[in-house]
Amino acid sequence: MPNHEKLRQQLLQLDGHGYKAYQDILGNYRCGEDFVLWCDRIQGDPFASPSNFRVQVSGKVAGFPRQLYRTKSREIALKDYLTRQFDSLARRIGQRRGTGNSGLIASAKIGQEVLERTSVLINAQMVEVRFVVGLPAGGRRILGQQAVEMLLEDIPHLVDRTLKYSHLDAKAIQRHVETIEDADWMREKLAEKNLVAFIADGAILPRRSGVDDKRLQDKVVGFQSPESLKVEFNCPNRGLISGMGVPAGVTLIVGGGYHGKSTLLKAIELGVYNHIPDDGREFVVSDPAAVKIRAEDGRSIASVDISPFINHLPQNRSATDFSTTNASGSTSQAANIIEALEAGAKVLLVDEDTAATNFMIRDKRMQALIAKEQEPITPFIDKVRQLYADYGVSTILVMGGSGDYFAVADTVIAMRNFQPEDVTEKAKEIAQQYTDTRTPEGGENFGKITPRIPLPESIDPSRGQRQVRLKVRDVDEMVFGTEDIDLSSIDQIVDTAQLKAIAPAMVYARQRYIDKRRTIPEILDLVMADIASGGLDILTQFPQCDLAMFRRFELAAAIDRLRSLQIVQPRST
């Protein structure tokens, strides 16, 4: 293996050459006794995506105690901590060294959530950190001396300060690891307590703004559970944590405007992920199979059986094999629910502010004016209990405009000044007092959830092109071949790194499992099982720092929003 002096000589010899000559340094180099530097991919020019590098430090040199990564939960937490340390220092010491991306060193700039990522690997033998480097250039000519400074001065400094346990804050690492482990432990225990979510006493739910996800600092009172809903968890590290448990079944969150209804639902929605210490939501945990549902005007729908909600469509259009390129609010919300159920959702999260009104409720006066025979939509209010009774799927619903939902709710939580109050008994009394409000329209059962079979030729990112084209734009849009997939309504994608993994996962699924026989649930099972055993690295040609773990529901959502998607429904047996 060449050493760092060989790399130094190469870079100085390349000074002034055309940028593509950087290809000569591909490979690995031993940098003293501390680490090995790997160059996995070189960018085409200074303005292209930065080059991919990684360093490997021996476990003995790194010195991290085994107890910090002895479980999967702890390992993910430690890797998250190291990623934050490495990236933060890298961006601070980075300096502009020429044109384009020259001078950049970065790993993964991440937010409040703790996700499993490809940026760091750790085991007893080694610690590996992956990052990108903007190799320096003047115009399109190599700046060899500046490259030496980056690779042989800046990177060794980063390794020394962020990848050696002795140079880090041991207490902060321990707290980070234990916080994540406790949250994971509570999430696993929800079902035992017949809960679908838990919000710890003292949690801070409001955020600074719509573009700043850090906790609101000023004039914020910590969340306090009503006694009737209070539960306790005796966590492995922190010990006893009390808070509000949200029971399985149908739960309403009610209250006046600006009192915290949607803020509570948003916290529950993101409780499928862990959060860093001091975020305020560290101990807000939700069922891992909770899915946010909203109306989504204009989306495409491919052969979804929406008949539990919509039937007797005009022009004899099929509701059991419904397709459209421009869905309405009600049809999109119906399809979003059915697709989530198909993917395995166990909890639906709905906010009336982002729902279709005619999908949610049909009151007594409207029923009197428009007979059921003339209305294709069966409103959600008439299906929500059946969904729980028939399939065990719970719903948490923010509702400020219709008391008719009191009659179908198991639990009603009123938010007042961002504090919860259990008003279930009062809501039930009101429901019994006003029994003649409307006529149920949902029939005896929820209806069938029909799994679909995607056709491989309809999921092709290289169609009409020489090569696969995948690109991510923030957290709400993916370029897949010639298509732009709009994911702005998928609220539980929290990091662009998740989309950067979902895109190749779609390609992976097509290449291995989409075969005109397997259903979407079967395909999701196989892809997620492969990732669980082989890691996200199975999705890419070379090691990358910028992939993060996603859920099966967001992978399914991306597939479902392909406008080219074609479906075959299984034959009835």
GUSELUM-307830 format. One line per field, with one value per residue (C-alpha): residue number from 1; x, z, y. Coordinates in Angstrom, 1 decimal, always signed. Each point is the difference from the previous one (the first is absolute). Example, Ala and Ser with C-alpha at 12.3 -4.5 7.8 and 13.67 -1.06 7.14 Angstrom:
num = (1, 2)
X = (+12.3, +1.4)
Z = (+7.8, -0.7)
Y = (-4.5, +3.4)
***
This chain:
num = (1, 2, 3, 4, 5, 6, 7, 8, 9, 10, 11, 12, 13, 14, 15, 16, 17, 18, 19, 20, 21, 22, 23, 24, 25, 26, 27, 28, 29, 30, 31, 32, 33, 34, 35, 36, 37, 38, 39, 40, 41, 42, 43, 44, 45, 46, 47, 48, 49, 50, 51, 52, 53, 54, 55, 56, 57, 58, 59, 60, 61, 62, 63, 64, 65, 66, 67, 68, 69, 70, 71, 72, 73, 74, 75, 76, 77, 78, 79, 80, 81, 82, 83, 84, 85, 86, 87, 88, 89, 90, 91, 92, 93, 94, 95, 96, 97, 98, 99, 100, 101, 102, 103, 104, 105, 106, 107, 108, 109, 110, 111, 112, 113, 114, 115, 116, 117, 118, 119, 120, 121, 122, 123, 124, 125, 126, 127, 128, 129, 130, 131, 132, 133, 134, 135, 136, 137, 138, 139, 140, 141, 142, 143, 144, 145, 146, 147, 148, 149, 150, 151, 152, 153, 154, 155, 156, 157, 158, 159, 160, 161, 162, 163, 164, 165, 166, 167, 168, 169, 170, 171, 172, 173, 174, 175, 176, 177, 178, 179, 180, 181, 182, 183, 184, 185, 186, 187, 188, 189, 190, 191, 192, 193, 194, 195, 196, 197, 198, 199, 200, 201, 202, 203, 204, 205, 206, 207, 208, 209, 210, 211, 212, 213, 214, 215, 216, 217, 218, 219, 220, 221, 222, 223, 224, 225, 226, 227, 228, 229, 230, 231, 232, 233, 234, 235, 236, 237, 238, 239, 240, 241, 242, 243, 244, 245, 246, 247, 248, 249, 250, 251, 252, 253, 254, 255, 256, 257, 258, 259, 260, 261, 262, 263, 264, 265, 266, 267, 268, 269, 270, 271, 272, 273, 274, 275, 276, 277, 278, 279, 280, 281, 282, 283, 284, 285, 286, 287, 288, 289, 290, 291, 292, 293, 294, 295, 296, 297, 298, 299, 300, 301, 302, 303, 304, 305, 306, 307, 308, 309, 310, 311, 312, 313, 314, 315, 316, 317, 318, 319, 320, 321, 322, 323, 324, 325, 326, 327, 328, 329, 330, 331, 332, 333, 334, 335, 336, 337, 338, 339, 340, 341, 342, 343, 344, 345, 346, 347, 348, 349, 350, 351, 352, 353, 354, 355, 356, 357, 358, 359, 360, 361, 362, 363, 364, 365, 366, 367, 368, 369, 370, 371, 372, 373, 374, 375, 376, 377, 378, 379, 380, 381, 382, 383, 384, 385, 386, 387, 388, 389, 390, 391, 392, 393, 394, 395, 396, 397, 398, 399, 400, 401, 402, 403, 404, 405, 406, 407, 408, 409, 410, 411, 412, 413, 414, 415, 416, 417, 418, 419, 420, 421, 422, 423, 424, 425, 426, 427, 428, 429, 430, 431, 432, 433, 434, 435, 436, 437, 438, 439, 440, 441, 442, 443, 444, 445, 446, 447, 448, 449, 450, 451, 452, 453, 454, 455, 456, 457, 458, 459, 460, 461, 462, 463, 464, 465, 466, 467, 468, 469, 470, 471, 472, 473, 474, 475, 476, 477, 478, 479, 480, 481, 482, 483, 484, 485, 486, 487, 488, 489, 490, 491, 492, 493, 494, 495, 496, 497, 498, 499, 500, 501, 502, 503, 504, 505, 506, 507, 508, 509, 510, 511, 512, 513, 514, 515, 516, 517, 518, 519, 520, 521, 522, 523, 524, 525, 526, 527, 528, 529, 530, 531, 532, 533, 534, 535, 536, 537, 538, 539, 540, 541, 542, 543, 544, 545, 546, 547, 548, 549, 550, 551, 552, 553, 554, 555, 556, 557, 558, 559, 560, 561, 562, 563, 564, 565, 566, 567, 568, 569, 570, 571, 572, 573)
X = (+0.0, +1.5, +0.6, -0.8, +3.3, -0.8, -3.3, +1.8, +2.4, -2.9, -1.9, +3.0, +0.8, -3.6, +0.1, -1.1, -1.2, -3.6, -2.6, -0.6, +3.6, -1.3, -1.1, +3.6, -0.5, -2.9, +0.8, +1.0, +2.9, +1.4, +0.4, +2.4, -1.3, -3.2, -2.2, -0.4, -1.3, -2.2, -0.8, -3.0, -1.2, +1.4, -2.3, +0.1, +0.7, +0.1, -3.7, -1.2, -1.1, +3.0, +2.2, -0.7, +2.6, +0.1, +2.4, +0.4, +1.4, +0.9, -2.2, +3.1, +0.9, -3.7, -0.4, -3.8, -1.2, -2.0, -3.0, -0.6, -1.0, -0.9, -3.6, -1.4, -1.7, +3.2, +2.0, -2.3, +0.2, +3.8, +0.3, -2.4, +2.1, +3.2, -1.5, -1.1, +3.4, +1.9, -2.2, -0.2, +3.8, +0.5, -2.2, +1.7, +3.5, -0.9, +1.1, -0.5, +2.9, -0.7, -3.1, -3.2, -0.1, +3.7, +0.9, -3.2, +0.2, -3.3, -1.7, -3.7, -1.7, -2.8, -2.9, -1.8, -0.8, +2.4, -0.1, +2.1, +2.4, +2.9, +2.2, +1.7, +0.7, +1.3, +1.0, +2.7, +2.5, -0.4, -1.9, -0.7, -1.2, -1.2, +0.1, +0.2, +2.9, +0.0, +3.4, +1.6, +0.4, +0.8, -2.4, +0.2, +3.7, +1.1, +1.3, +2.3, +1.3, -3.5, -1.0, +2.9, -1.2, -3.5, +0.8, +3.1, -0.5, -3.7, -1.2, +2.6, -1.2, -3.6, +0.9, +1.9, -2.7, -3.2, +0.8, +2.0, -1.9, +2.6, -0.5, -3.8, -2.5, -0.6, -3.0, -1.7, +0.6, -1.5, -3.0, -0.6, +0.2, -2.2, -2.7, -0.4, +0.0, -2.7, -2.2, +0.4, -0.8, -3.2, -1.1, +0.3, -2.1, -2.9, -2.0, +0.4, -1.9, -2.5, +1.3, +0.8, +1.9, +1.5, +0.9, +2.2, -0.7, +2.2, +0.3, +0.3, -2.1, -0.1, +2.8, +1.7, -1.6, -1.0, +3.6, +1.8, -0.8, +1.8, -2.0, -1.7, +1.8, -2.1, -3.1, -0.5, -1.5, +0.8, -2.6, -1.9, -2.3, -3.5, -0.1, -2.5, +2.4, +3.2, +2.3, +3.5, +3.0, +2.9, +2.7, +3.4, +2.0, -2.1, -2.2, -3.7, -1.4, -3.7, -2.2, -3.2, -0.7, -2.2, -2.0, -0.7, -3.3, -1.5, +1.4, -1.1, +2.1, -2.3, +0.2, -0.1, +2.2, +3.7, -0.2, +2.4, -2.2, +2.2, +3.2, -0.9, -0.8, +3.2, +2.0, -1.8, +0.6, +3.8, +0.0, +0.7, +3.6, +2.4, +1.2, +3.2, +0.3, -1.5, -2.2, -3.1, -1.5, +2.6, -2.6, -2.9, -0.4, -2.5, -0.9, +2.6, -2.8, -1.8, -0.6, -1.1, -3.0, -1.1, -1.9, +2.3, -1.8, +1.6, +1.9, -0.1, -1.6, +0.7, -2.6, -1.0, -3.1, -1.6, -3.4, +0.0, -0.4, -1.2, -2.5, -2.6, +2.3, -1.6, +0.6, +0.2, +3.6, +1.5, +0.6, +1.7, +2.6, +0.2, +2.6, +0.3, +2.8, -1.7, -1.7, -2.4, +0.4, -2.4, +1.3, +3.6, -0.7, -1.8, +2.9, +2.6, -1.8, -0.3, +3.6, +1.2, -2.1, +1.4, +3.5, -0.8, -1.0, -1.4, -0.7, -1.5, +0.8, -2.5, -0.2, -3.3, +2.0, +1.6, -2.9, -2.8, -3.2, -2.4, +2.1, +0.0, -3.7, -3.5, -2.3, -3.7, -1.1, +2.2, -1.3, -3.5, +0.7, +2.2, -1.2, +2.6, -0.9, +1.3, +3.2, +2.9, +2.1, -0.4, +1.5, +2.9, -2.2, -2.0, +3.1, +2.4, -1.5, -0.3, +3.7, +0.9, -2.5, +0.9, +3.7, +1.2, +1.1, -0.3, -0.5, +1.1, -2.0, +0.2, -3.6, -1.1, -3.1, -2.2, -1.4, -1.5, +3.3, -0.7, -2.3, +2.8, +2.9, +1.5, +2.1, -0.4, +2.8, -0.6, +3.0, -0.1, +3.0, +2.1, -1.0, -2.1, -3.2, -2.0, -3.5, -1.1, -2.9, -1.3, +0.2, -1.9, -2.7, -0.4, -0.1, -2.8, -1.9, +0.0, -0.8, -1.9, +2.8, +0.6, -0.6, +3.0, +0.8, +2.9, -1.7, +1.0, +3.7, +2.9, +0.6, +2.8, +3.6, +1.3, +3.8, +1.2, +2.6, +2.3, +1.3, +3.8, +0.0, -1.9, +2.7, +3.0, +2.3, +2.0, -3.0, +1.0, +3.5, +3.4, +0.3, -2.0, -0.9, -0.7, +0.0, -1.4, -1.2, -0.4, -2.4, -3.0, +1.1, +1.8, +1.1, -0.4, +0.9, -2.1, -2.5, -0.1, -1.7, -1.8, +0.4, -1.0, -3.0, +2.1, +0.6, +2.1, +2.9, +2.3, +3.4, +1.2, +2.2, -3.1, -1.1, +3.6, -0.5, -3.6, +0.9, +2.6, -2.3, -2.6, +2.6, +1.1, -3.6, -0.6, +3.2, -0.6, -3.6, -2.5, -0.8, -3.7, -0.8, +0.9, -2.3, +1.2, -0.1, +2.1, +2.5, +0.2, +0.7, +2.8, +1.7, -0.1, +1.2, +3.0, +0.9, -0.4, +2.6, +2.3, -0.4, -0.7, +3.3, -1.7, -1.8, +3.2, +3.0, +2.5, +0.0, -2.0, -0.4, -3.4, -2.6, -2.4, -2.5, -3.6, -3.1, -1.9, -2.9, +2.1, +1.5, -3.6, -1.1, +2.8, -0.9, -3.8, +0.7, +1.8, -2.2, +1.3, -1.1, -2.1, -1.7, -1.5, -2.4, +0.3, -2.6, -2.6, +0.3)
Z = (+0.0, -0.9, +2.9, +0.4, -1.4, -3.3, -0.1, +0.7, -2.9, -2.3, +0.8, -0.4, -3.3, -1.2, +0.8, -3.1, -1.9, -1.3, +2.7, -1.3, +0.9, +3.7, -1.1, +0.7, +3.7, +0.1, +2.6, +3.6, +2.0, +3.5, +2.0, +2.7, +2.8, +0.3, -3.0, -3.6, -2.5, -2.8, -3.2, -1.5, -2.8, -1.6, -1.2, -3.7, +0.4, +2.8, -0.4, +0.1, +3.1, +2.4, +0.1, +2.4, +2.6, +3.3, +2.8, +2.1, +3.5, +1.8, +3.0, +2.3, -1.2, +0.1, +3.5, +0.3, +2.9, -1.3, +2.2, -2.1, -3.1, +1.5, -1.3, -3.3, +1.7, +1.7, -3.2, -2.0, +2.7, +0.2, -3.8, +0.0, +2.7, -1.9, -3.3, +1.6, +1.5, -3.2, -2.2, +2.3, +0.3, -3.7, -1.0, +2.5, -1.2, -3.7, -2.1, -3.6, -2.0, -3.6, -2.3, +0.4, +3.0, +0.6, +3.7, +1.2, +2.6, +1.3, +1.2, +0.7, +1.1, +2.1, +2.0, +3.3, -0.9, +0.7, -3.1, -1.0, -2.6, -2.2, +1.2, +2.8, +0.6, +3.3, +1.5, +2.2, -2.9, -1.4, -0.3, -3.6, -0.9, -3.5, -1.4, -3.1, -1.1, -2.5, -1.5, -0.6, -3.4, -1.6, -3.0, -1.0, +1.0, +3.0, +3.0, +1.3, +3.1, +1.2, -0.5, +2.2, +2.7, -0.1, -0.2, +2.2, +2.5, +0.3, -0.1, +2.6, +2.3, -0.5, +0.9, +3.1, +1.3, -0.8, -0.4, +3.2, +3.2, +2.1, -1.8, +0.3, +2.8, +1.6, +2.0, -3.1, -1.9, +2.8, +0.2, -3.7, -0.1, +3.1, -1.2, -3.3, +1.7, +2.5, -2.8, -2.0, +3.1, +0.6, -3.6, +0.2, +3.2, -1.4, -1.2, +3.4, +1.6, -2.9, -1.1, -3.4, +1.2, +3.2, +0.8, +3.0, +2.7, -0.5, -3.7, -2.1, -3.2, -1.7, -2.5, -0.7, -3.5, -3.1, -1.2, +3.4, +1.7, +3.2, +3.2, +0.7, +2.9, +1.2, +2.2, -0.4, +2.6, +0.0, -1.0, +3.0, -0.3, +1.5, +2.8, -1.8, -2.9, +2.0, -0.4, +1.1, -1.6, +2.1, -2.6, +0.0, +0.5, +1.1, +2.2, +0.5, -2.7, +0.3, -2.7, -2.0, -1.7, -3.1, +0.0, -3.0, -1.6, -1.3, +1.7, -0.7, +0.7, +0.4, +1.2, -1.2, -2.7, +0.9, +3.2, -1.2, -1.7, -3.1, +2.0, +2.0, -3.1, -1.7, +3.0, -0.1, -3.8, +0.5, +3.1, -2.4, +0.1, +2.8, +0.9, +1.4, +3.7, +0.8, -3.1, +2.2, -1.7, +1.1, +1.8, -2.4, -1.6, -2.4, -1.5, -2.7, -2.5, +0.5, -3.3, -0.6, -2.4, -1.9, -3.1, -3.0, -2.9, -3.4, +0.8, -2.2, +1.2, -1.6, +0.4, +3.6, +1.5, +1.7, +0.3, +3.8, -0.3, -3.6, -2.2, -2.7, -1.9, -3.0, -3.5, +1.6, +1.0, +2.1, +3.7, +0.5, -2.6, +0.1, -1.9, -0.8, -0.9, +1.9, +3.2, +1.9, +3.7, +1.0, -2.4, +0.9, +3.7, -0.6, -2.0, +2.5, +2.7, -2.0, -1.2, +3.6, +1.2, -2.9, +1.2, +3.5, +1.9, +3.5, +1.0, -2.2, +0.9, -1.5, +0.5, -1.2, -1.3, -2.7, -0.6, -2.6, +1.8, -2.1, +0.7, +3.8, +0.7, -1.5, +2.6, +0.4, -2.1, -3.0, +0.4, -0.2, -3.1, -1.9, +0.3, +0.6, -3.4, -1.6, +2.1, -0.9, +3.1, +3.3, +2.5, +2.3, +3.1, -1.1, -0.6, +2.8, +2.6, -2.5, -0.9, +3.6, +0.5, -3.3, -0.3, +3.3, -1.5, +2.4, -1.0, +1.7, -1.5, +0.6, -0.2, +0.9, -2.3, +0.4, +3.3, -1.9, +0.5, +3.7, -0.6, -1.6, +2.3, +2.8, +1.4, -0.4, +1.0, +0.2, -0.5, +2.0, -0.1, -1.3, +3.0, -0.3, +1.8, -0.1, -1.0, -1.1, +2.4, -0.7, -3.8, +0.5, +1.9, -2.8, -2.5, +1.9, +0.4, -3.7, -1.5, -3.1, -1.7, -3.0, -1.5, -0.2, -3.6, +0.4, -0.1, +2.3, -0.9, -1.2, -3.2, -1.8, -0.2, -3.3, -0.5, -3.4, -2.4, -1.6, -3.5, -0.3, -3.3, +1.6, +2.6, -2.3, +0.8, -3.1, -2.4, -3.1, +1.5, -0.2, +3.8, +3.2, +1.0, +3.7, +1.7, +3.3, +0.5, +3.7, +1.8, -2.3, -3.5, -1.7, -3.6, -1.1, -3.7, -1.9, +2.8, +2.8, +3.0, +2.3, +3.6, +1.6, +1.7, +1.6, +3.3, +1.6, -2.3, +2.1, -1.7, -3.6, +0.8, +0.4, -3.6, -1.2, +1.3, -1.1, -3.7, -0.4, +2.2, -2.7, -2.6, +2.2, +0.4, -3.8, -0.7, +2.5, +1.1, -2.3, -2.3, -0.9, +2.8, +3.3, +1.7, +1.4, +3.6, -1.0, -1.8, +2.9, +2.4, -2.2, -0.6, +3.7, +1.1, -2.4, +1.4, +3.6, -0.7, -2.4, +0.9, -2.4, -1.8, -2.0, -1.9, -1.4, -2.1, +2.5, +3.6, +0.5, +3.0, -0.9, +0.4, +2.9, +1.0, -1.1, +0.8, -2.3, -0.1, -1.6, -2.5, -0.9, -0.3, -2.5, -2.1, +0.2, -1.3, -3.1, -2.8, -2.2, +2.5, -1.4, +2.2, -0.3, +2.8, +1.2, -1.2, +2.6, +1.4)
Y = (+0.0, +3.4, +2.4, +3.7, +1.1, -1.8, +1.9, +3.3, -0.6, -0.9, +3.1, +2.3, -1.6, +0.6, +3.7, +1.9, -3.0, -0.3, -0.8, -3.6, -0.9, -0.2, -3.5, -1.1, +0.1, -2.5, -2.7, -0.1, +1.4, -0.7, +3.2, -0.9, -2.3, +1.9, -0.7, -1.1, +2.5, -1.3, +1.8, -1.7, +2.4, +3.1, +2.8, +0.8, +3.7, +2.6, +0.8, -3.6, -1.9, -0.2, -3.1, -2.9, -0.7, -2.0, -0.6, -3.2, +0.3, -3.2, -0.8, +0.1, +3.5, +1.3, -1.4, +0.0, -2.3, -3.0, +0.8, +3.1, -2.1, -3.4, +0.2, +1.2, +2.9, +1.2, -0.6, +2.3, +2.6, +0.0, +0.2, +2.9, +1.8, -0.6, +1.2, +3.3, +0.5, -0.7, +2.0, +3.0, +0.3, -0.8, +2.9, +2.3, -0.7, -0.1, +2.9, +1.0, -1.2, +0.9, -0.4, -1.9, -2.3, +0.3, -0.2, -1.7, -2.8, -1.2, -3.2, +0.3, +3.2, -1.3, +1.3, -0.9, -3.6, -2.9, -2.3, -3.0, +1.4, -1.1, +2.8, -2.1, -3.6, -1.3, -3.4, -1.4, +0.0, +3.5, +3.2, +1.2, +3.5, +0.8, +3.5, +2.1, +2.2, +2.8, -0.5, +3.4, +1.5, +3.3, +0.2, -3.7, -0.4, -2.0, +1.9, -2.6, +1.8, +0.9, -3.7, -1.0, +2.4, -1.5, -3.7, -0.1, +2.8, +0.7, -3.6, -1.2, +2.8, -1.1, -3.6, +1.1, +2.3, -1.9, -3.8, -0.5, -0.7, +1.7, +3.3, +0.0, +0.9, -3.4, +1.2, +1.5, -3.3, -2.0, +2.2, -0.1, -3.8, -0.5, +2.5, -1.9, -3.4, +1.1, +1.3, -3.2, -2.0, +2.0, -0.3, -3.8, -0.1, +2.1, -3.1, -1.7, +3.0, +0.1, +3.4, +1.4, +3.1, +1.5, +3.6, +0.5, +2.5, +3.0, -0.5, +3.2, -0.5, +3.5, +0.7, +3.3, +0.4, -1.9, +0.0, -0.4, -3.3, +0.8, +0.3, +3.3, +1.6, +2.9, -0.2, -3.7, -2.2, -3.7, -2.5, -1.5, -3.0, -0.1, -2.5, -2.2, -0.6, -0.1, -3.0, -0.8, -1.7, -1.2, +0.5, -1.8, +3.2, +2.9, -2.0, +1.0, +2.3, +1.0, +1.6, -0.3, -3.3, +0.1, -3.3, -2.2, +0.7, +3.3, +3.1, +3.5, +3.1, +3.0, +3.6, +3.5, +1.5, +0.6, -2.1, -2.7, -2.7, -0.3, +0.5, -3.1, -2.0, +1.1, -1.2, -3.4, -0.1, +0.4, -2.3, -2.8, +1.4, +0.6, +3.5, +1.4, +1.0, +3.4, +0.0, +0.0, -3.1, -2.6, -2.0, +0.5, -3.5, -1.4, -3.3, -0.6, -0.8, +3.4, +1.8, +3.5, +0.3, +3.1, +1.0, +0.5, +1.7, -0.7, -3.2, -3.0, -3.2, -3.5, -2.7, +0.4, -1.6, +3.0, -1.7, +0.1, +3.8, +0.7, -1.9, +0.5, +2.5, +1.9, -1.4, -3.5, +0.6, -2.9, +0.7, -3.4, +0.8, +3.7, +2.0, +3.7, +2.5, +2.8, -1.1, +2.1, +0.7, -2.8, -2.7, +0.8, -0.3, -3.3, -1.3, +1.2, -1.9, -3.2, +0.2, +0.5, -3.0, -2.1, +0.9, -1.1, +3.1, -0.6, +3.6, +2.8, +3.6, +2.6, +3.7, +1.6, +3.0, -2.2, -2.3, +0.2, +1.3, -2.1, -3.1, +0.5, +0.7, +0.3, +1.6, -0.5, +3.0, -1.1, -3.6, +1.4, +2.1, -2.5, -3.6, -2.8, -1.4, +3.2, +0.2, -2.4, +0.9, -1.8, +2.5, -1.0, +0.4, -3.1, -2.1, +0.9, -2.3, -2.9, +0.5, -0.6, -2.9, -1.8, +0.6, +1.3, +3.3, +3.0, +3.6, +3.2, +2.9, +3.8, +1.2, +3.5, +0.3, -3.0, -1.4, -2.9, -1.8, -0.1, -3.0, -2.1, +1.0, -2.1, +2.8, +3.8, +2.3, +3.8, +2.3, +3.2, +2.3, -2.9, -2.1, -3.2, -0.8, -3.2, +0.9, -3.5, -0.3, +3.5, -0.7, -3.3, +1.7, +2.6, -2.8, -1.8, +3.3, +0.7, -3.4, +1.2, +1.9, -2.3, -3.4, -2.4, -1.0, -2.4, -3.4, -2.9, -0.3, +2.1, -1.9, -1.7, +1.2, -1.3, -0.4, +1.0, -1.4, +2.7, -0.6, +0.3, +1.9, +2.8, +0.6, +0.8, +3.0, -0.6, +0.1, +2.0, +0.8, -1.5, -0.6, +0.1, +3.5, +0.6, +3.3, +1.5, +3.5, +0.7, -2.3, +0.4, -0.9, -2.8, -0.2, -3.6, -0.4, +2.4, +0.5, +2.5, -1.7, +2.5, -1.2, +3.3, -1.7, -2.7, +1.7, -2.8, +0.4, +2.2, -0.1, +0.2, -3.0, -2.1, +0.9, -0.6, -3.6, -0.4, +0.7, -2.8, -2.2, +0.3, -1.0, -2.9, -1.2, +0.1, -1.9, -2.8, -0.3, +1.7, -2.9, +0.3, -2.6, +1.6, +2.5, +3.3, -1.3, -3.0, +2.3, +2.3, -2.9, -1.3, +3.4, +1.0, -3.5, +0.3, +3.5, -1.3, -2.7, +1.8, +3.6, +2.9, -0.7, -2.7, +2.9, +1.7, -0.8, +1.5, +1.1, +3.3, +2.3, +1.4, -2.8, -0.3, -2.7, +0.3, -1.9, -2.3, +2.5, +2.8, -2.5, -1.1, +3.7, +0.8, -3.0, +0.8, +3.6, -1.1, +1.2, -2.8, -2.7, -2.8, -2.6, -3.4, -1.0, -3.6, -2.4, -0.9, -3.5)
***
